[in-house]
Amino acid sequence: MRIKHLIFSVLSYSLSVLLYASIAGSCYAQQSGSTANASYSKASQKLYVTTPQPEKSSLAHGQYFSKLLELALQKTQATDGDFELRHSNDSYTSNRLLAELVRGENAINIIWTSTSKEREQLLLPIKISIVRGLNSYRVFLIRKEDQEKFHSVHNLNDLRKLQAGQGAQWPDTAVMMSNNLPLVTAAQSDLLFDMLAGRRFDYFPRGLYEVWGEQELNAEKGLIIEDSLMLHYPAPIYFFVNKKNTALADRIERGLRIAMQDGSFELLFFSVPGFKRGYEELLHSSRQTLELKTDFPTQD
């Protein structure tokens, strides 16, 4: 993909967000009078929301998702009432986390993850891309001594000569398999960094929003960010709740729309150094972009 197209995609996203936010703001203003009584009745009960534990590998940026959720709930606090965010004390695999949310017994009330057809059938997505499209662009963590090997990769056929590492339960794994890219998988994603360092596979594709902090955390293992390639396929990250929890989904979506309109969403996003760096990389990168085919049509 040419860099001009990348820039156009990013600018189009930003313009669409501003337009939607402007329209949404007008709609909320018009509806505020008619919904006042319902809002005050909601405010009489405190909302408790339990989130997953942040993964160890995501500590550099992982607080962003909880902060964004808190921001959305704060934006609706005057109309919908007080709330309290809590982290689960239990650690879950991706599939177990999804299963707990589907069960709806309040062990977990919300997750943030890449979307897929299956996840949107099982759960209720709040369809606002919470990392502004950066998860749809992937660069590689590799071993420092292997950089020249990747300079010889010019297309997907070249990349198929190497093995990637992926989480066994990630939607990305299905995308890469459908594109005939050889994989090694692990149930616990934190293990993949040690597996890469231990030569179990050749590269670990990571989203532009997360790779910078992860490389810093794993630099002592000899891992670097590959400097010439980028994968692209639609992989927006959404908040998801139980299908029956429409009230929570509605409150979060309204809060996110308000934050988009008043600029606090963008302010929080760019306060994360890795997110800012990823956004700049997308705008100014000279990397060769390799497009992966997917039957999932959602765009950021």
CORMO-V953739 format. One record per run of one state. SS is the DSSP state (H for helix, E for strand, L for the rest). FROM is the first residue (numbers start at 1). TO is the last residue. Records with the same first field share a line. If there is no record, write none. Layout:
BEGIN
SS = FROM-TO  FROM-TO
END
This chain:
BEGIN
L = 1-2  32-35  43-46  52-55  59-62  76-76  81-82  88-93  104-109  115-116  123-123  127-133  152-155  160-163  168-170  179-182  187-190  198-202  208-210  218-218  222-222  226-228  233-236  242-245  263-263  271-272  285-287  292-300
H = 3-31  36-42  56-58  63-75  77-80  94-103  117-122  134-136  144-151  156-159  171-178  191-197  211-217  219-221  246-262  264-270  273-284
E = 47-51  83-87  110-114  124-126  137-143  164-167  183-186  203-207  223-225  229-232  237-241  288-291
END
